[in-house]
Amino acid sequence: MLKVYYIMHSCFLVEMEDRYLLFDYFDKEVVRDMVEFKGCLPELNPDKYLYVFASHSHKDHWWLENLRWADSRENIHYILSKDIRLGRNYLIRNGFDLSIKNKITFVGAMKKYKVDDMVIETLRSTDAGVAFVISVKDINIYHAGDLNWWNAEGRGELYGEVYGREYKRALRPIANRHFDLGFVVLDSRMGEDGYFLGMEHFVKNIECDYIFPMHMWGDYKWIERFKNRPGMANLKERIVDIDRENIIYEIY
């Protein structure tokens, strides 16, 4: 059994026979451009283990209140980028018992970790925090976080070239790997000349069966636009179509 729930933005829930992997869940009410999003968590089976991943501290990827789930669920563990600061005084001030840290694995870039039966590797982001590479039960998953070929419209050609070099360098450790699921940035804010760069490089250079566009700020029309780009004809079937929040994909 393998299901993928698209919740919103960069937040996906992967459901397996015995567990959930939740990526970059946040409160849409605190992000101005997302208050109209319909994305929400589905009802979770309390018997399944829940692993909560957060790639970095930006408010559209991380929400402190996620830690309160541990009050009502024993079978939970958090894998958080080290830039998410959870110091002793900060936790106490926000009403958390310090024992919550026993349920957190903090991760840094370019490291490998073993969490239960999962192998978790991290890549260096071109923005903040990390990207995740996860191997569990013969399933390989990539979640980019904010690792992307950023090329904001109007910032100039050099800006895009610098990020392009950094992006390609960041992906080199997985160049010869196969992934079952990939969650990859396709950000329309980069404009016509830049929105596709990171996704296109990933699609053409990384072997991945199902590629889920993300970080789209609700502007889903760019997926079809990307799939119709030159050179995509033989590759576009790997790109998963998304047109709204709260979609469930049954992989098998």
N, C-alpha and C positions, 0 to 999 in steps of 0.2 A: 504494500500500500504506500502510495506517495501522492500527496495532494499539496497544491500551492494555493494559498489565499492571498490575493492582492488586496491589501487594506487601503493604503493611500501612499502617495509620494514615494518614499523609499522603504516603506514598511510592508514586509511580506511575512506570512506565517507558513512554514513548511511543516506538514503533518506526516509523520511516519507511523508505523504500527504501534510503537511503544513510546513516542515522544513528540513534542513540538519544538521547533526552532523558530523563534520570533526575532525579526530583525528591525531595528531602528524605529521602534514604536514611540509615539509622542502624543501630546495633547494638541489637537488641531486648533483648539480655542486660543492658544497662546501665540499662534503664528498668523499674522494679519492676512496673508494671501490664501489661507486655507480654511477659514471659518465656515465656508460653504461646502466643504468636503463631507461626504456621507460615510467615509470610512470608519469602521469600528471593529473591535475584536469579535469574532464569533464566540459562541459558548464553548468553553474548553472542557474536555473530559478530565475530571479531577484525578483520575488514576494514571494519566500519562504525565511523564516528566516534562517540565517546561524549562527550556534553555532560552534566556533572554540576552540577545546580542545588541550592543550599541557601538557603532563604529567611531563616534566622536561626540563631543559635547554640544554641538549646535542644536538649537531648540527644535529644529525640524528633523532631528534624529534621536534625541534623548529626552526623557522626562523623569525627573526625580521620583515622582509618585509611583513609577513602576516598582520601586523597591517595596512598597506596601503590600504587594501581592504575596510576599513571603509571610505576612501575618496570618494568612488563611490557607497557604499551600506549602506543605513541607517539601514536596518534590519539585523544587525550583532552584535554578542556579543562574547567575548573571555573569556574562563575559563582556567586560567593559573596557574600552580604550582608556589608557592611562591619563589622557587629558581630561577625563571626567573626574574632577576633584571631589573626593568624599572624605574630607578630613574629620577628625573626631568632633571638634566643636561644631562644624557644619551639620553633621548628622544629628547631634544632640539638639541643636537649635531647631531643627526641622522635625523633631519628635521621633527619631529612630533609635532603637536600641543598638548599641555598638556590635552586638552579635551578628547583625546583618552582614558584616564584612566576611564572616565565615562562609557566606553563600555567594561571594563575588570572586572572580578571577580577573585581575587587571592585566591587560595585554599591551605590549609595546610593539612597534613596527619591526618587521623582519625577524620575528621570533617564532618558535614552535612550542605549543602547549598540549598537554594531555589532560582532558577533562572527561572523567569517567572513561567511556570507550571511544570518545571522539578525539581525533587529532585536529588541532586548530592551528593554522599558520596565518601569519599576518604579513601584509604588504604595506609599504610606505605610501601614504596618501599624498596627492598633489595639493591638498588643501589642509585638512586637519585629521588627526587620528590615524586610523588604519583601514585597510580592506581585509575582509575575511576569506580564508580558504579552508574549507571544512571537509574532512573525510569521516564518514560514519556509515557503517554497515554497507560498504561497497558503493555508497553514494558520495559523489564529490560536488561540492557547492561553492560557488564564488559569489560574494556580495561586495560590491565596490565601495559602499559608503560614499564618500566624496572623492574617490580616486577617479579622475577624469582628465581629458585633454581640454582644459578650460581655455576658451578663446572668446572672451566677451566682445560683443559687437562694439566697434569704436575704440578699442584699446590698442589697435595697431598690430601689424604683422609680427613684429618681434615678440610681443606678448604671447601670441599663439605658438610661436616657434619654441620658446622657452618651455612652456607647459607641454608641448608635444614631446620634446626630448625627455622631460621628466616622466611623462606618462609611459612612454615606451620603455624607459629604464625600469620603472616600477613593475611592469608586467613581465619582464624577462624571466623571473623565477618560475613562472607558470607557462612559459612558451610551449613546452612539449607535453603539457598535461591535458587530460580529458576531463570535462565537467559534464555532469548530468543537468545541473541547473546553474544559470548565471543571471545575476541581477546587476544591470549595467546602466550607467547614467546616459540619458538622452534629454538634455536640458534646452528647451526652446529659447531661453533667455540669451543663449549664445548667438542667436541670429542665424540667418540663412547660410552664412559662410562658415559657421562654427559649431552648430548644434550637433552635427553628425560625426565629428572627428573622432571622439573617444569610442563611440559605439562602432563605427566603421573599422577602426583599427582592431578592436576586440573581435568582431565577427570574422574578419579576414585572417586573423593570426592565432586565435585560440579556439580549440576544438570544444564545442559546447552544444549539447542536444537541444536545450530549451533556453532561450535568451529572453529575459523579461526586462523591457525598458523601464526605467524608473527616474525619479527626481524630475518629473515633467510638470509639476505645479498644476496638474489638472488639464493640461493642454495636449490631449491625446491624439490630435490630428497629425502630429509630427511623426508618429509611428508609421503611418501609411506613406507619408512623404519620404521618410527614410528608406522604406522598403522599395520605393520606386526610383531610387537613385541609380545612376549608372554603375554597373558591376555587381549589383545586388541580386540579379535574377536567379542565380543558382544558390544563393545563400539565404534569401529572405524567408524561407519556410522555417528557419530556426528561430525567427523573431516572433514572439508571442504577441498577439493582438490584445490590447487593453483599451477600453473605451469608457470606463467608469470605475468607481471604487467598488469594493465588496464583490469581487469575482472569484469563483472557486475553479481551479483547474485540476482535473483528475489526470495525473500523469500515468499512473497504472494502479 
